[in-house]
């Protein structure tokens, strides 16, 4: 499906975009990959990695700018929407900016996709969009809702929208792992709460889930990748086993535990071998039921980081850091 296709990645110079470009070029034969973002320096750095790759195109632009985005969407087959403001405390103090990017930007992507006849759009979401308690999570929940509703706006048009939701991406820019790695030599790590848990996923698995969504979606699904949980204190011990921990308390807008599927969504959720699929009850029915092949989840089921059945060990995280970043804890 991706072979000979033109794909636009919004926020394409970020952690996910870099991994998506690398893996897609290695596993498929796309006609063109368009990196759309507003950071010229990160675009320039990406260009240096692929000096002779003619399938890459770089568009400077912001998802807030609908006219520029529409120009970039010409002759595009698929959109992967990764552009977003993502830092929880920053969102609390800059709510207008996050709404402009995460909500208004999402609506621009939908309208441009419909206007340009894009076939499939997959938007990246977060565990914080499930029962949100912070502004960032609330904006991503709004984004999820408008992408799902976009299928009804499409009517008989072939454009279909789906969402991919996953937890903490290990090693992504601005996340807890590089933060702890930077502070490891100081001998002291700030930890919010010793009970705190998070879902853990690698960028490779996140990219593969997006590939699957592009292939599988009928329109209106939220794909949730199964992934292990880990206590934040265990993350700290894995990265800096000799460092002391300073417990600083939960920051504004943070949860003690994260959730990717709520009990309210359980009645619309189906389980597959490596993921769950939340099927929207409001979308226009498709010839192939989105739930086909899935096992209905039990009433009251919830997918939470504290009650997860799969847990990552410190040794597994250390092995990942060694392979991905050549990082060996001191």
Secondary structure, DSSP 8 states (H G I E B T S, - for coil): --TT-EEEEETTTSHHHHHHHHHHHHH---SEEEEEES-HHHHHHHHHHTTT-TTEEEEE--TT-HHHHHHHTTT-SEEEE------HHHHHH-HHHHIIIIIIHHHHHHHHHHHHT-SEEEEE--GGGTT--SHHHHHHHHHHHHHHHHHHHHTTSS-EEEEEE--EETT-TTSHHHHHHHHGGGTEEEES-TT-EEEEE-HHHHHHHHHHHHHH--SSEEEEE---EEEHHHHHHHH-TTSEEEE----TT--SS-EEE-GGGGGGEEE-SSEEEEE-SSS---SS-TTTT-EE--TT--EESSS-S-B--HHHHHHHHHHHH-----
